[in-house]
Amino acid sequence: MSETFVLSLAQNALMIALILAGPVLIISLIIGSLVSLIQAATQINEVTLTFIPKIIGIALVFLLLGAWMLQQLVQFTVNLFQGLPNLIH
């Protein structure tokens, strides 16, 4: 197992992790910012107020993009297992 292969594998794994986590984190950031802006405008200081909108937003992201996310993860795993015989040589 060469260093190049290990570094390439780690780079691909990190890229897949960022691609899969990106939409969820972006939606959570947008919803949290909007709720905080509304809280600042109305002077309501309730910490738990952002919880429900974030959960709903994240659930919608998983409903809309879940199949694509799973496909990306499965494809990465299949490519990883298909490359294992090359490591033995």
Backbone as CSV, one residue per row, in Angstrom:
resi,resn,N_x,N_y,N_z,CA_x,CA_y,CA_z,C_x,C_y,C_z
1,MET,0.857,-1.166,0.000,0.000,0.000,0.000,0.910,1.238,0.000
2,SER,0.784,2.023,-1.048,1.661,3.179,-1.179,1.078,4.389,-0.456
3,GLU,1.954,5.322,-0.179,1.516,6.553,0.484,0.575,7.344,-0.405
4,THR,0.816,7.301,-1.700,-0.030,8.031,-2.648,-1.459,7.512,-2.607
5,PHE,-1.601,6.185,-2.556,-2.938,5.603,-2.514,-3.660,5.975,-1.225
6,VAL,-2.961,5.916,-0.114,-3.572,6.244,1.176,-3.996,7.708,1.208
7,LEU,-3.136,8.588,0.711,-3.479,10.010,0.683,-4.647,10.284,-0.258
8,SER,-4.670,9.602,-1.387,-5.784,9.756,-2.324,-7.086,9.262,-1.709
9,LEU,-7.019,8.140,-1.023,-8.199,7.594,-0.356,-8.705,8.531,0.733
10,ALA,-7.804,9.074,1.525,-8.199,10.012,2.580,-8.789,11.283,1.985
11,GLN,-8.201,11.763,0.901,-8.721,12.964,0.248,-10.122,12.720,-0.297
12,ASN,-10.337,11.578,-0.936,-11.665,11.250,-1.461,-12.684,11.090,-0.340
13,ALA,-12.280,10.468,0.756,-13.196,10.284,1.886,-13.592,11.626,2.494
14,LEU,-12.631,12.526,2.652,-12.945,13.852,3.191,-13.824,14.653,2.238
15,MET,-13.586,14.520,0.943,-14.395,15.237,-0.037,-15.838,14.737,-0.017
16,ILE,-16.020,13.432,0.059,-17.375,12.873,0.142,-18.058,13.337,1.423
17,ALA,-17.326,13.346,2.529,-17.907,13.799,3.797,-18.340,15.258,3.710
18,LEU,-17.527,16.102,3.092,-17.894,17.514,2.941,-19.084,17.692,2.011
19,ILE,-19.111,16.938,0.926,-20.221,17.041,-0.021,-21.522,16.588,0.628
20,LEU,-21.470,15.533,1.425,-22.686,15.024,2.055,-23.147,15.895,3.223
21,ALA,-22.213,16.466,3.961,-22.586,17.290,5.112,-22.942,18.718,4.715
22,GLY,-22.476,19.155,3.564,-22.681,20.534,3.134,-24.122,21.010,3.118
23,PRO,-25.021,20.310,2.409,-26.410,20.791,2.359,-27.076,20.869,3.731
24,VAL,-26.811,19.905,4.581,-27.412,19.902,5.917,-26.891,21.079,6.740
25,LEU,-25.593,21.301,6.683,-25.009,22.401,7.451,-25.445,23.762,6.921
26,ILE,-25.558,23.889,5.610,-25.979,25.167,5.027,-27.411,25.497,5.413
27,ILE,-28.307,24.518,5.327,-29.705,24.754,5.711,-29.798,25.087,7.186
28,SER,-29.055,24.377,8.012,-29.063,24.654,9.448,-28.555,26.063,9.736
29,LEU,-27.518,26.487,9.038,-26.975,27.832,9.206,-27.974,28.894,8.772
30,ILE,-28.618,28.686,7.632,-29.585,29.668,7.130,-30.777,29.785,8.067
31,ILE,-31.327,28.655,8.482,-32.491,28.686,9.371,-32.121,29.298,10.715
32,GLY,-30.978,28.928,11.254,-30.538,29.499,12.526,-30.345,30.999,12.447
33,SER,-29.777,31.468,11.341,-29.579,32.912,11.168,-30.902,33.649,11.036
34,LEU,-31.836,33.079,10.273,-33.141,33.726,10.117,-33.904,33.793,11.433
35,VAL,-33.887,32.710,12.179,-34.589,32.707,13.464,-33.917,33.676,14.431
36,SER,-32.601,33.736,14.422,-31.893,34.689,15.287,-32.209,36.123,14.904
37,LEU,-32.321,36.388,13.612,-32.685,37.722,13.148,-34.093,38.095,13.608
38,ILE,-35.010,37.157,13.515,-36.383,37.396,13.983,-36.402,37.591,15.492
39,GLN,-35.616,36.795,16.213,-35.543,36.959,17.666,-34.981,38.323,18.041
40,ALA,-33.991,38.781,17.311,-33.407,40.092,17.607,-34.396,41.212,17.298
41,ALA,-35.164,41.042,16.232,-36.128,42.077,15.855,-37.292,42.147,16.835
42,THR,-37.702,40.991,17.356,-38.850,40.965,18.272,-38.437,40.951,19.735
43,GLN,-37.149,40.908,20.003,-36.590,40.873,21.352,-37.082,39.672,22.165
44,ILE,-37.277,38.561,21.476,-37.608,37.301,22.150,-36.301,36.538,22.317
45,ASN,-35.908,36.285,23.535,-34.640,35.608,23.809,-34.892,34.202,24.341
46,GLU,-35.354,33.333,23.476,-35.602,31.943,23.847,-34.622,31.061,23.070
47,VAL,-33.779,30.348,23.786,-32.729,29.543,23.165,-33.315,28.380,22.377
48,THR,-34.378,27.790,22.857,-34.937,26.596,22.226,-35.801,26.910,21.012
49,LEU,-35.991,28.170,20.694,-36.858,28.548,19.580,-36.289,28.111,18.231
50,THR,-34.994,28.011,18.096,-34.392,27.616,16.816,-34.392,26.104,16.607
51,PHE,-34.692,25.347,17.636,-34.567,23.893,17.557,-35.543,23.277,16.553
52,ILE,-36.821,23.579,16.667,-37.845,22.965,15.810,-37.667,23.352,14.341
53,PRO,-37.463,24.636,13.995,-37.248,24.951,12.574,-36.015,24.265,11.979
54,LYS,-34.958,24.146,12.768,-33.764,23.463,12.262,-34.040,21.983,12.020
55,ILE,-34.741,21.346,12.941,-35.064,19.925,12.779,-35.926,19.715,11.544
56,ILE,-36.909,20.581,11.337,-37.774,20.470,10.158,-36.965,20.695,8.883
57,GLY,-36.097,21.697,8.879,-35.266,21.968,7.704,-34.332,20.823,7.376
58,ILE,-33.704,20.261,8.394,-32.786,19.143,8.178,-33.548,17.912,7.693
59,ALA,-34.735,17.678,8.237,-35.549,16.552,7.779,-35.934,16.724,6.312
60,LEU,-36.268,17.952,5.914,-36.600,18.203,4.509,-35.393,17.979,3.596
61,VAL,-34.225,18.380,4.051,-33.014,18.142,3.253,-32.788,16.647,3.082
62,PHE,-32.955,15.884,4.153,-32.772,14.440,4.043,-33.838,13.805,3.164
63,LEU,-35.066,14.316,3.210,-36.113,13.780,2.344,-35.831,14.088,0.876
64,LEU,-35.355,15.299,0.601,-35.118,15.695,-0.783,-33.802,15.149,-1.341
65,LEU,-32.765,15.120,-0.530,-31.440,14.743,-1.018,-30.930,13.417,-0.465
66,GLY,-31.744,12.731,0.324,-31.294,11.495,0.960,-30.887,10.416,-0.025
67,ALA,-31.664,10.251,-1.095,-31.339,9.222,-2.085,-30.019,9.537,-2.783
68,TRP,-29.819,10.808,-3.108,-28.566,11.215,-3.749,-27.384,11.017,-2.805
69,MET,-27.566,11.375,-1.535,-26.496,11.207,-0.550,-26.125,9.735,-0.394
70,LEU,-27.137,8.888,-0.321,-26.886,7.454,-0.183,-26.192,6.902,-1.421
71,GLN,-26.592,7.374,-2.598,-25.957,6.934,-3.836,-24.477,7.315,-3.858
72,GLN,-24.152,8.517,-3.423,-22.757,8.954,-3.380,-21.939,8.091,-2.420
73,LEU,-22.510,7.798,-1.262,-21.811,6.991,-0.264,-21.623,5.552,-0.732
74,VAL,-22.644,4.984,-1.363,-22.546,3.617,-1.875,-21.520,3.550,-3.001
75,GLN,-21.524,4.539,-3.883,-20.556,4.554,-4.983,-19.123,4.634,-4.462
76,PHE,-18.905,5.456,-3.449,-17.569,5.547,-2.846,-17.156,4.207,-2.245
77,THR,-18.078,3.559,-1.547,-17.774,2.277,-0.913,-17.502,1.196,-1.952
78,VAL,-18.298,1.161,-3.016,-18.087,0.176,-4.083,-16.726,0.387,-4.734
79,ASN,-16.387,1.644,-5.017,-15.071,1.930,-5.603,-13.940,1.519,-4.666
80,LEU,-14.144,1.710,-3.381,-13.134,1.322,-2.400,-12.935,-0.188,-2.391
81,PHE,-14.036,-0.944,-2.373,-13.923,-2.400,-2.345,-13.399,-2.956,-3.670
82,GLN,-13.730,-2.301,-4.783,-13.209,-2.763,-6.069,-11.711,-2.506,-6.192
83,GLY,-11.201,-1.536,-5.482,-9.777,-1.236,-5.525,-8.940,-2.075,-4.577
84,LEU,-9.581,-2.850,-3.709,-8.828,-3.666,-2.751,-7.922,-4.711,-3.401
85,PRO,-8.336,-5.391,-4.479,-7.410,-6.358,-5.097,-6.118,-5.716,-5.604
86,ASN,-6.172,-4.463,-5.996,-4.956,-3.782,-6.453,-3.982,-3.546,-5.304
87,LEU,-4.479,-3.497,-4.095,-3.615,-3.290,-2.936,-2.805,-4.532,-2.600
88,ILE,-3.357,-5.690,-2.894,-2.700,-6.947,-2.548,-1.481,-7.179,-3.435
89,HIS,-1.543,-6.714,-4.668,-0.423,-6.929,-5.601,0.713,-6.073,-5.275
